[in-house]
Amino acid sequence: MEFQRSISQFSKEIRLLITAFVITLNIGFFTGLNFVQETSTFQPNGIETNYLGNENNENAEIMQFKKTEKDILTVVHNHILSMSIIFLLLGVLLSFTSINRKLMKVLILEPFVSIVLTFGGIYVLWTGILWFKYIVMISGMALTISFLFSSFFILKESVFPVKDM
């Protein structure tokens, strides 16, 4: 479905709203990434330790314990729901940009695949399938890249509207 209007054609006030929303979303997203860095050091073994603990490692500087099923389900549930809404909103806004339609489809659909792989993968990892930490890490990176590109294209047209569309 192609829309007859683009972000560039929206009123200045609507473009300001979109800009404020996307910037605020980026602050929240990257604050979350900072939390991931603090809890996992962006390493596969850090991801594993964060969810499965390290109580068997006598040399661990900081003792961590395996998350309970309630804790892991809360993390997975909250992240899948909230990230789905975030990427739904970004996808709707992205559909009002003038980017290449194939790239748009990738940026609209990829995050939903990565959300399921990342947060579903955390649950699978928690059950003891340790190699899933690599899936979690790769899909998390893909999710972040999609977020960055989507935000960039939306902000580009919102802040620097293309004339004569």
C-alpha positions as CSV (number, residue, x, y, z in Angstrom):
1,M,0.0,0.0,0.0
2,E,1.4,3.4,-1.0
3,F,0.3,6.5,0.8
4,Q,-0.4,9.7,-1.1
5,R,1.4,11.7,1.4
6,S,4.9,11.6,2.8
7,I,6.4,12.9,6.1
8,S,7.8,15.8,4.0
9,Q,4.3,16.9,3.2
10,F,3.1,16.8,6.8
11,S,2.6,20.1,8.6
12,K,5.6,21.5,10.5
13,E,3.8,20.6,13.8
14,I,3.3,17.0,12.9
15,R,6.9,16.7,11.7
16,L,8.0,18.2,15.0
17,L,5.9,15.6,16.9
18,I,7.5,12.8,14.8
19,T,11.0,14.2,15.4
20,A,10.4,14.5,19.2
21,F,9.0,10.9,19.3
22,V,11.8,9.3,17.3
23,I,14.5,11.1,19.3
24,T,12.9,10.2,22.6
25,L,12.5,6.6,21.4
26,N,16.2,6.6,20.5
27,I,17.1,7.8,24.0
28,G,15.1,4.9,25.5
29,F,16.4,2.3,23.1
30,F,20.0,3.2,23.6
31,T,19.6,3.4,27.4
32,G,18.3,-0.1,27.1
33,L,21.4,-1.1,25.1
34,N,23.6,0.5,27.8
35,F,21.8,-1.8,30.3
36,V,22.6,-4.8,28.0
37,Q,26.2,-3.8,27.9
38,E,26.3,-3.5,31.7
39,T,24.7,-6.9,32.2
40,S,26.3,-8.9,29.4
41,T,29.3,-6.9,28.1
42,F,27.9,-7.6,24.6
43,Q,29.5,-11.0,24.8
44,P,27.9,-14.4,24.2
45,N,29.2,-15.7,27.6
46,G,27.9,-12.5,29.2
47,I,24.4,-13.2,27.8
48,E,24.6,-16.7,29.1
49,T,25.7,-15.6,32.6
50,N,23.1,-12.9,32.8
51,Y,20.3,-15.5,32.5
52,L,21.8,-18.7,33.7
53,G,24.0,-17.3,36.5
54,N,27.6,-18.1,37.4
55,E,27.3,-19.6,40.9
56,N,29.4,-22.6,39.8
57,N,32.3,-20.3,39.0
58,E,34.4,-19.9,42.1
59,N,36.5,-17.1,40.5
60,A,33.5,-14.9,39.6
61,E,34.0,-11.3,40.7
62,I,30.2,-10.8,41.0
63,M,28.0,-13.8,41.9
64,Q,24.9,-14.1,39.6
65,F,22.1,-16.6,39.9
66,K,20.0,-18.3,37.3
67,K,16.8,-16.3,36.7
68,T,13.6,-17.9,37.9
69,E,11.0,-18.9,35.4
70,K,8.8,-16.1,36.5
71,D,11.6,-13.6,36.0
72,I,12.5,-14.9,32.5
73,L,8.9,-15.0,31.4
74,T,8.5,-11.4,32.6
75,V,11.5,-10.3,30.6
76,V,10.4,-12.1,27.5
77,H,6.7,-11.0,27.7
78,N,7.5,-7.3,28.4
79,H,10.1,-7.0,25.7
80,I,8.1,-8.8,23.0
81,L,5.0,-6.7,23.6
82,S,6.8,-3.3,24.0
83,M,9.2,-3.9,21.1
84,S,6.4,-5.0,18.9
85,I,4.6,-1.7,19.5
86,I,7.8,0.3,19.0
87,F,8.5,-1.3,15.7
88,L,4.8,-1.1,14.6
89,L,5.0,2.7,15.1
90,L,8.3,3.0,13.4
91,G,7.0,0.9,10.5
92,V,4.0,3.1,10.1
93,L,6.2,6.2,10.1
94,L,8.6,4.5,7.7
95,S,5.8,3.8,5.3
96,F,5.4,7.6,4.9
97,T,9.0,8.0,3.7
98,S,10.3,8.0,0.2
99,I,12.9,5.3,0.6
100,N,13.2,2.4,-1.8
101,R,10.2,0.0,-1.3
102,K,12.4,-3.2,-1.1
103,L,14.5,-1.6,1.7
104,M,11.3,-0.4,3.4
105,K,9.9,-3.9,3.4
106,V,13.1,-5.3,5.0
107,L,13.1,-2.5,7.6
108,I,9.4,-3.1,8.4
109,L,9.5,-6.9,8.6
110,E,13.0,-7.7,9.9
111,P,12.5,-6.3,13.4
112,F,9.6,-8.6,14.1
113,V,11.7,-11.6,13.2
114,S,14.5,-10.3,15.4
115,I,12.2,-9.6,18.3
116,V,11.0,-13.3,18.3
117,L,14.5,-14.6,17.8
118,T,16.1,-12.4,20.4
119,F,13.6,-12.7,23.2
120,G,12.3,-16.1,22.3
121,G,16.0,-17.0,22.1
122,I,16.6,-15.8,25.6
123,Y,13.9,-18.2,26.8
124,V,15.4,-21.0,24.8
125,L,18.9,-20.2,26.2
126,W,17.4,-20.2,29.7
127,T,16.1,-23.7,29.2
128,G,19.7,-24.9,28.7
129,I,20.2,-24.7,24.9
130,L,23.5,-22.8,25.3
131,W,24.3,-22.2,21.6
132,F,21.2,-20.0,21.4
133,K,23.2,-17.2,23.0
134,Y,24.7,-16.7,19.5
135,I,21.2,-16.4,17.9
136,V,20.3,-13.9,20.7
137,M,23.4,-11.8,20.0
138,I,23.1,-11.8,16.2
139,S,19.3,-11.1,16.2
140,G,19.8,-8.4,18.7
141,M,22.4,-6.7,16.5
142,A,20.1,-7.0,13.5
143,L,17.3,-5.4,15.6
144,T,19.5,-2.5,16.5
145,I,20.6,-2.0,12.9
146,S,17.0,-1.9,11.7
147,F,16.1,0.5,14.5
148,L,19.0,2.8,13.5
149,F,18.2,2.8,9.8
150,S,14.5,3.3,10.4
151,S,15.1,6.1,12.8
152,F,17.5,7.8,10.4
153,F,15.2,7.7,7.4
154,I,12.2,9.0,9.4
155,L,14.2,11.8,11.0
156,K,15.8,12.7,7.7
157,E,12.4,13.4,6.1
158,S,11.0,14.9,9.2
159,V,13.8,17.4,9.9
160,F,14.8,18.0,6.2
161,P,11.6,17.7,4.2
162,V,11.9,17.0,0.5
163,K,10.2,19.7,-1.5
164,D,8.0,19.1,-4.6
165,M,7.0,15.5,-3.8
